[in-house]
Amino acid sequence: MTIGAFLLSMMFGVANAQSLKSPDGKFEMSFQLKGGVPYYNLKYNGATVVEDSKLGLRLFKDTSIKFASEIAKPEDAKFDLNNGFTKTDEKRDSKNETWQPVLGEKKNYINNYNELAVTLNQASADRSIVVKFRLFNDGLGFRYEFPQQKNLNYFTIREEDSEIDFPTDMKAWWMVADYDSQEYQYQETKISEIPARWDKAFDANASQALVKNAVQSPLMLKKEGKDPLYINVAEAAVLDYPASHLEVDAQNFKFKTHLTADRQGAKGYIQTPSVTPWRTIIVSPKAEEVMASKMIFNLNEPTKYTDTSYIHPTKYMGVWWEMIIGKSQWAYAEPESNVRIGQTDFSKLTPSGKHAANNTKVKEYIDFAAENGFKGLLIEGWNIGWEDWFGHSKEFVFDFTTPYPDFDIKMLNEYAHSKGIKLIMHHETSGSATNYERWADKAFQLMNKYGYDAVKTGYVGDIIPRGEHHYSQWTINHFYRIAEKANEYKIMVNSHESVRPTGESRTYPNYISAEAARGTEYEAFGGNNPDHQTILPFTRWMGGSMDYTPGIFQTKLDYYFPGDKRFVKTTLAKQLALYVTMYMPLQMAADLPENYKKHMDAFQFIKDVAADWDDTKILSAEPGDYVITARKAKGTENWFVGGITDENKRNYTVDFSFLDKGKKYEATIYEDGKDADYIDNPQSYNIYKKQITSKSKIDFKMVRSGGFAISIKPIN
């Protein structure tokens, strides 16, 4: 190329590049076409965070795809939306608004961004798409938009190929990609080391469809060195679209979107006008600022619900943990019973004697919950069908309205209401989403009849309709159809084994919590590593609340079963701290009443701690190492502080300068005992009170997988 031609090409490239800056000017992204192929990049304070990265989608050649898969041929490329583009328009916009979540970590969320929307036309097919970018003070979001048009009306996505190309190898906190589960241990490696670790990074799951050498989002990264940078890669507003994963190019430190498929290999069935979810990149030199980001929520639409008054934080207990550990069971009769809903007379089956959801036991739980100020009680295993519920691909597995013979639903609800307790309904579907949709109206009508206002749904096992996955487009739509249906009946939803939230609680505020990660129950299965709870706030929690179910005081399971080597890998004090470090508006005290009765002084913190907040401050955090969080209870002047550490002992000094100046407070401190250890002495703790002000500081010594919790109340 001659010098003149080179200069001309450079001028042409610059002329066709569009740039966008964040409101504070620290971020700058650029978009350009190279030979008709769209690219973007991202800089922070002038330094490249994301190198030129491709954008685009591949499509099937028509909407009638062949069963199982359609082999891609070179001539099919003409159907793709990833090349041959010219820019035909650009629009810019900005917004700076404050909005209030119905339930949230702060009273007010700030939504401040600058926007660039680039219209691209593909002349060969006369089709246009829009690539929209929003640049916030904490990072970038972008998505594809498909206007309705003659040549782009219905289409089927083969794959979305959005890339994120990083300039350097970085530390990564990741888990294996799976179309059906996020219940895996997190791994900590360099990007370049992911393939070597991948095969050793998962265990068995009730439903599993792994994606080789791919990882799940949110993905947490750290550029180490003298100028560290923390980066979170995720997605927002996953609606009418499959959830995505990230294929790893370990040599080039590059990630590419990989959408969840259905059995035909299709990723998404689109009718225009339509939009994709947002791809998000949150960046900060401080880990605390990444964790505090609300960008994912800001990229979701405001709710259209006309009444949200029924949505409220709930602290609850449950007839649950004793089944998880194997002390009791969900089924009324022997597990080998072959039952048919509507035909089997359950009163004539032989009771196993281990059914937990019985009248006597439930009343005992109600009494304890009421005596200690709780407002809710979850009861699992109340309804018929549990004898052969799992592993049979059985569609008609539950009816969600018929209780077992030893569960008097009318009497128990009246008893609970007389004590100020609302029972929480449990709807396990065994993955049969089609069956649940058929029964949803009747199930929610029953809940209305008996005064239930919250339901825990479950999706253990392979999804029915068969061939769908937990994170494929159809099932994503199912989860939000259920949320909308629940809203019609003024019911809150807590979903388990569902897709991870990506900020949709702004749009569907009755979808108040979800599991969608490896929670406390895994302490009784394969176990959770001591660093697990220090990673989750940087990953799973970025898009919404998790029902982690903490509060286990009797951490050694040989207490119930002599010789049992299973144990919860934390100290008791760390279990208390989780109520602050993890945001849970549906907040469970998961242990058995008998175990709380032995430690009522420590149990007081669980009774006191709030479940919804006016303010949250991440005091200090490092993914995989520690998290220290302070939160101000909604509508009060009370603060709570929680600190947790990984498998390493750690010292930390809490600086109370976040408190109001000139005020005095009483702090009740719950800390690891001097001889505490999560393996050898997990129940050792110390409690004391101290008067503090905004000038106070308190030193803490967290033991291995330990922590501390503080309850702070103003002195009148």
Summary of the structure (lengths in Angstrom):
residues: 716
radius of gyration: 26.1
end to end distance: 79.3
largest distance: 91.7
contacts: 2518
relative contact order: 0.09
helix: 21%
strand: 35%
